[in-house]
Amino acid sequence: MNVKMILMGIGLSALVSGCADVQEKYDVGEYTAVSNPASVYCVEQEGELVMVTEAGKRVTYCKLSDDEMVEQWEYFRENHKEEKEM
């Protein structure tokens, strides 16, 4: 009985230690953050970004004045038509 318990203990210890994962050193590479060009353009034009939920989806508007709010991508495309035609 004692031998059986000792062997079970050794087996269990081997099983548990075999499952242990020693991670090697993890190197974090460099990354570049990319901004949303429509958002950047809105802010550059002194607009304010306003996020709204419409039909369960998040939509970002560019608030240009108290009475003018345009969806950010629509505003960006309206003002960058010449680049699209090239």
mmCIF file of the C-alpha atoms, coordinates in Angstrom:
data_MODEL
# 
_entry.id   MODEL 
# 
loop_
_atom_site.group_PDB 
_atom_site.id 
_atom_site.type_symbol 
_atom_site.label_atom_id 
_atom_site.label_alt_id 
_atom_site.label_comp_id 
_atom_site.label_asym_id 
_atom_site.label_entity_id 
_atom_site.label_seq_id 
_atom_site.pdbx_PDB_ins_code 
_atom_site.Cartn_x 
_atom_site.Cartn_y 
_atom_site.Cartn_z 
_atom_site.occupancy 
_atom_site.B_iso_or_equiv 
_atom_site.pdbx_formal_charge 
_atom_site.auth_seq_id 
_atom_site.auth_comp_id 
_atom_site.auth_asym_id 
_atom_site.auth_atom_id 
_atom_site.pdbx_PDB_model_num 
ATOM 1  C CA . MET A 1 1  ? 0.000   0.000  0.000   1.00 0.00 ? 1  MET A CA 1 
ATOM 2  C CA . ASN A 1 2  ? 2.799   2.452  0.909   1.00 0.00 ? 2  ASN A CA 1 
ATOM 3  C CA . VAL A 1 3  ? 4.724   1.636  -2.246  1.00 0.00 ? 3  VAL A CA 1 
ATOM 4  C CA . LYS A 1 4  ? 1.579   2.144  -4.296  1.00 0.00 ? 4  LYS A CA 1 
ATOM 5  C CA . MET A 1 5  ? 0.959   5.572  -2.686  1.00 0.00 ? 5  MET A CA 1 
ATOM 6  C CA . ILE A 1 6  ? 4.586   6.617  -3.203  1.00 0.00 ? 6  ILE A CA 1 
ATOM 7  C CA . LEU A 1 7  ? 4.482   5.593  -6.869  1.00 0.00 ? 7  LEU A CA 1 
ATOM 8  C CA . MET A 1 8  ? 1.183   7.432  -7.343  1.00 0.00 ? 8  MET A CA 1 
ATOM 9  C CA . GLY A 1 9  ? 2.697   10.534 -5.713  1.00 0.00 ? 9  GLY A CA 1 
ATOM 10 C CA . ILE A 1 10 ? 5.768   10.369 -7.959  1.00 0.00 ? 10 ILE A CA 1 
ATOM 11 C CA . GLY A 1 11 ? 3.590   9.831  -11.027 1.00 0.00 ? 11 GLY A CA 1 
ATOM 12 C CA . LEU A 1 12 ? 1.311   12.721 -10.118 1.00 0.00 ? 12 LEU A CA 1 
ATOM 13 C CA . SER A 1 13 ? 4.316   14.992 -9.484  1.00 0.00 ? 13 SER A CA 1 
ATOM 14 C CA . ALA A 1 14 ? 5.814   14.029 -12.848 1.00 0.00 ? 14 ALA A CA 1 
ATOM 15 C CA . LEU A 1 15 ? 2.506   14.680 -14.576 1.00 0.00 ? 15 LEU A CA 1 
ATOM 16 C CA . VAL A 1 16 ? 2.049   18.094 -12.994 1.00 0.00 ? 16 VAL A CA 1 
ATOM 17 C CA . SER A 1 17 ? 5.641   19.174 -13.643 1.00 0.00 ? 17 SER A CA 1 
ATOM 18 C CA . GLY A 1 18 ? 5.362   17.963 -17.232 1.00 0.00 ? 18 GLY A CA 1 
ATOM 19 C CA . CYS A 1 19 ? 2.379   20.235 -17.775 1.00 0.00 ? 19 CYS A CA 1 
ATOM 20 C CA . ALA A 1 20 ? 4.223   23.274 -16.475 1.00 0.00 ? 20 ALA A CA 1 
ATOM 21 C CA . ASP A 1 21 ? 5.242   25.621 -19.249 1.00 0.00 ? 21 ASP A CA 1 
ATOM 22 C CA . VAL A 1 22 ? 8.321   27.722 -18.813 1.00 0.00 ? 22 VAL A CA 1 
ATOM 23 C CA . GLN A 1 23 ? 8.068   30.620 -21.196 1.00 0.00 ? 23 GLN A CA 1 
ATOM 24 C CA . GLU A 1 24 ? 11.156  31.756 -22.923 1.00 0.00 ? 24 GLU A CA 1 
ATOM 25 C CA . LYS A 1 25 ? 11.979  35.427 -23.053 1.00 0.00 ? 25 LYS A CA 1 
ATOM 26 C CA . TYR A 1 26 ? 9.338   37.252 -25.057 1.00 0.00 ? 26 TYR A CA 1 
ATOM 27 C CA . ASP A 1 27 ? 10.652  40.036 -27.242 1.00 0.00 ? 27 ASP A CA 1 
ATOM 28 C CA . VAL A 1 28 ? 8.247   42.809 -28.030 1.00 0.00 ? 28 VAL A CA 1 
ATOM 29 C CA . GLY A 1 29 ? 8.903   44.148 -31.482 1.00 0.00 ? 29 GLY A CA 1 
ATOM 30 C CA . GLU A 1 30 ? 8.374   47.707 -32.525 1.00 0.00 ? 30 GLU A CA 1 
ATOM 31 C CA . TYR A 1 31 ? 5.016   48.662 -33.909 1.00 0.00 ? 31 TYR A CA 1 
ATOM 32 C CA . THR A 1 32 ? 3.594   51.705 -35.565 1.00 0.00 ? 32 THR A CA 1 
ATOM 33 C CA . ALA A 1 33 ? 0.327   53.212 -34.479 1.00 0.00 ? 33 ALA A CA 1 
ATOM 34 C CA . VAL A 1 34 ? -1.831  54.219 -37.408 1.00 0.00 ? 34 VAL A CA 1 
ATOM 35 C CA . SER A 1 35 ? -4.424  56.941 -36.956 1.00 0.00 ? 35 SER A CA 1 
ATOM 36 C CA . ASN A 1 36 ? -7.735  57.108 -38.742 1.00 0.00 ? 36 ASN A CA 1 
ATOM 37 C CA . PRO A 1 37 ? -7.161  59.651 -41.552 1.00 0.00 ? 37 PRO A CA 1 
ATOM 38 C CA . ALA A 1 38 ? -10.767 60.877 -41.410 1.00 0.00 ? 38 ALA A CA 1 
ATOM 39 C CA . SER A 1 39 ? -10.469 61.580 -37.681 1.00 0.00 ? 39 SER A CA 1 
ATOM 40 C CA . VAL A 1 40 ? -7.127  63.322 -38.122 1.00 0.00 ? 40 VAL A CA 1 
ATOM 41 C CA . TYR A 1 41 ? -8.514  65.485 -40.929 1.00 0.00 ? 41 TYR A CA 1 
ATOM 42 C CA . CYS A 1 42 ? -11.530 66.486 -38.828 1.00 0.00 ? 42 CYS A CA 1 
ATOM 43 C CA . VAL A 1 43 ? -9.361  67.604 -35.920 1.00 0.00 ? 43 VAL A CA 1 
ATOM 44 C CA . GLU A 1 44 ? -6.941  69.416 -38.270 1.00 0.00 ? 44 GLU A CA 1 
ATOM 45 C CA . GLN A 1 45 ? -9.924  71.429 -39.553 1.00 0.00 ? 45 GLN A CA 1 
ATOM 46 C CA . GLU A 1 46 ? -10.663 72.404 -35.938 1.00 0.00 ? 46 GLU A CA 1 
ATOM 47 C CA . GLY A 1 47 ? -13.591 70.017 -35.751 1.00 0.00 ? 47 GLY A CA 1 
ATOM 48 C CA . GLU A 1 48 ? -14.553 67.885 -32.786 1.00 0.00 ? 48 GLU A CA 1 
ATOM 49 C CA . LEU A 1 49 ? -15.094 64.116 -32.941 1.00 0.00 ? 49 LEU A CA 1 
ATOM 50 C CA . VAL A 1 50 ? -18.461 62.983 -31.586 1.00 0.00 ? 50 VAL A CA 1 
ATOM 51 C CA . MET A 1 51 ? -19.265 59.263 -31.236 1.00 0.00 ? 51 MET A CA 1 
ATOM 52 C CA . VAL A 1 52 ? -22.933 58.297 -31.461 1.00 0.00 ? 52 VAL A CA 1 
ATOM 53 C CA . THR A 1 53 ? -24.735 54.943 -31.398 1.00 0.00 ? 53 THR A CA 1 
ATOM 54 C CA . GLU A 1 54 ? -27.135 54.555 -34.320 1.00 0.00 ? 54 GLU A CA 1 
ATOM 55 C CA . ALA A 1 55 ? -29.054 51.324 -34.918 1.00 0.00 ? 55 ALA A CA 1 
ATOM 56 C CA . GLY A 1 56 ? -26.716 49.510 -32.531 1.00 0.00 ? 56 GLY A CA 1 
ATOM 57 C CA . LYS A 1 57 ? -23.546 50.676 -34.310 1.00 0.00 ? 57 LYS A CA 1 
ATOM 58 C CA . ARG A 1 58 ? -20.974 53.286 -33.302 1.00 0.00 ? 58 ARG A CA 1 
ATOM 59 C CA . VAL A 1 59 ? -20.701 56.165 -35.757 1.00 0.00 ? 59 VAL A CA 1 
ATOM 60 C CA . THR A 1 60 ? -18.224 59.032 -35.479 1.00 0.00 ? 60 THR A CA 1 
ATOM 61 C CA . TYR A 1 61 ? -19.213 62.500 -36.585 1.00 0.00 ? 61 TYR A CA 1 
ATOM 62 C CA . CYS A 1 62 ? -17.097 65.568 -37.146 1.00 0.00 ? 62 CYS A CA 1 
ATOM 63 C CA . LYS A 1 63 ? -18.750 68.493 -35.381 1.00 0.00 ? 63 LYS A CA 1 
ATOM 64 C CA . LEU A 1 64 ? -17.677 71.599 -37.280 1.00 0.00 ? 64 LEU A CA 1 
ATOM 65 C CA . SER A 1 65 ? -19.948 74.143 -35.583 1.00 0.00 ? 65 SER A CA 1 
ATOM 66 C CA . ASP A 1 66 ? -23.005 74.227 -33.353 1.00 0.00 ? 66 ASP A CA 1 
ATOM 67 C CA . ASP A 1 67 ? -25.307 73.442 -36.260 1.00 0.00 ? 67 ASP A CA 1 
ATOM 68 C CA . GLU A 1 68 ? -23.097 71.328 -38.553 1.00 0.00 ? 68 GLU A CA 1 
ATOM 69 C CA . MET A 1 69 ? -22.200 67.684 -37.934 1.00 0.00 ? 69 MET A CA 1 
ATOM 70 C CA . VAL A 1 70 ? -21.003 65.431 -40.758 1.00 0.00 ? 70 VAL A CA 1 
ATOM 71 C CA . GLU A 1 71 ? -20.059 61.748 -40.632 1.00 0.00 ? 71 GLU A CA 1 
ATOM 72 C CA . GLN A 1 72 ? -16.253 61.796 -40.479 1.00 0.00 ? 72 GLN A CA 1 
ATOM 73 C CA . TRP A 1 73 ? -15.591 59.656 -43.573 1.00 0.00 ? 73 TRP A CA 1 
ATOM 74 C CA . GLU A 1 74 ? -18.165 61.560 -45.628 1.00 0.00 ? 74 GLU A CA 1 
ATOM 75 C CA . TYR A 1 75 ? -16.457 64.826 -44.643 1.00 0.00 ? 75 TYR A CA 1 
ATOM 76 C CA . PHE A 1 76 ? -13.035 63.415 -45.494 1.00 0.00 ? 76 PHE A CA 1 
ATOM 77 C CA . ARG A 1 77 ? -14.157 62.133 -48.925 1.00 0.00 ? 77 ARG A CA 1 
ATOM 78 C CA . GLU A 1 78 ? -15.909 65.413 -49.776 1.00 0.00 ? 78 GLU A CA 1 
ATOM 79 C CA . ASN A 1 79 ? -12.654 67.264 -49.246 1.00 0.00 ? 79 ASN A CA 1 
ATOM 80 C CA . HIS A 1 80 ? -10.333 64.751 -50.938 1.00 0.00 ? 80 HIS A CA 1 
ATOM 81 C CA . LYS A 1 81 ? -12.065 64.152 -54.272 1.00 0.00 ? 81 LYS A CA 1 
ATOM 82 C CA . GLU A 1 82 ? -9.046  65.234 -56.346 1.00 0.00 ? 82 GLU A CA 1 
ATOM 83 C CA . GLU A 1 83 ? -6.883  62.447 -54.872 1.00 0.00 ? 83 GLU A CA 1 
ATOM 84 C CA . LYS A 1 84 ? -9.507  59.854 -55.795 1.00 0.00 ? 84 LYS A CA 1 
ATOM 85 C CA . GLU A 1 85 ? -9.667  60.976 -59.453 1.00 0.00 ? 85 GLU A CA 1 
ATOM 86 C CA . MET A 1 86 ? -5.936  60.471 -60.055 1.00 0.00 ? 86 MET A CA 1 
# 
